[in-house]
């Protein structure tokens, strides 16, 4: 259980870092934009939807936190020490 908890905590931290990075990008470049140079050879323009990415990251973080809560509940019922989940 402690290993699963550590994995979830690491994933939550990584997601929080991605959220912070994306917030910085939104401050610098805005919530959206497009890049015509990347797809020039295929006549494609790529659209950057940072708000959509933020929603996805926030959902992922919520899902990870829910899994951690469920794991902690199972651990408590099994008599695990609270420190196992930090």
C-alpha positions in Angstrom: 0.0 0.0 0.0 2.8 2.4 0.8 4.3 2.0 -2.7 0.9 2.6 -4.3 0.5 5.7 -2.2 3.9 7.0 -3.1 3.2 6.4 -6.8 -0.1 8.4 -6.5 1.5 11.2 -4.6 4.3 11.4 -7.2 1.7 11.6 -10.0 -0.2 14.3 -8.1 2.9 16.4 -7.7 3.8 15.9 -11.4 0.3 17.0 -12.4 0.5 20.1 -10.1 3.8 21.0 -11.8 2.2 20.7 -15.2 -0.7 22.9 -14.1 1.8 25.5 -12.8 3.7 25.5 -16.1 0.5 25.8 -18.1 -0.7 28.7 -15.9 2.6 30.5 -16.7 2.1 29.8 -20.4 -1.5 31.2 -20.2 -0.1 34.3 -18.5 2.5 34.8 -21.3 0.7 33.6 -24.4 -3.0 33.6 -23.5 -5.5 30.8 -23.4 -5.3 29.9 -27.0 -3.5 30.4 -30.2 -2.4 28.7 -33.4 0.8 27.6 -35.0 0.9 27.7 -38.7 4.7 27.1 -39.0 4.6 23.6 -37.5 2.2 22.2 -40.1 3.2 24.2 -43.1 4.3 21.2 -45.2 1.0 19.5 -44.6 -1.1 22.7 -45.0 -2.3 22.3 -41.4 -2.6 24.9 -38.6 -2.4 23.6 -35.1 -4.6 25.2 -32.5 -3.4 25.4 -28.9 -6.3 25.2 -26.4 -4.6 25.9 -23.0 -7.9 26.1 -21.2 -8.9 22.7 -22.4 -5.5 21.3 -21.3 -6.0 23.0 -17.9 -9.4 21.3 -17.6 -7.8 17.9 -18.4 -5.0 18.4 -15.9 -7.4 19.5 -13.2 -9.6 16.4 -13.9 -6.6 14.1 -13.8 -5.5 15.6 -10.4 -8.9 15.1 -9.0 -9.0 11.5 -10.2 -5.6 10.8 -8.6 -6.6 12.4 -5.3 -9.8 10.3 -5.3 -7.7 7.1 -5.8 -5.4 8.2 -3.0 -8.4 8.8 -0.7 -9.8 5.3 -1.6 -6.4 3.7 -0.9 -6.1 5.5 2.4 -9.6 4.3 3.4 -8.7 0.7 2.6 -5.5 1.1 4.5 -7.2 2.6 7.6 -9.6 -0.4 7.6 -6.7 -2.7 7.4 -4.9 -1.0 10.3 -2.2 0.8 8.3 -0.3 3.6 9.9 -1.3 7.1 8.6 2.4 7.8 7.8 2.3 5.1 5.2 0.4 7.4 2.9 2.6 10.5 3.1 
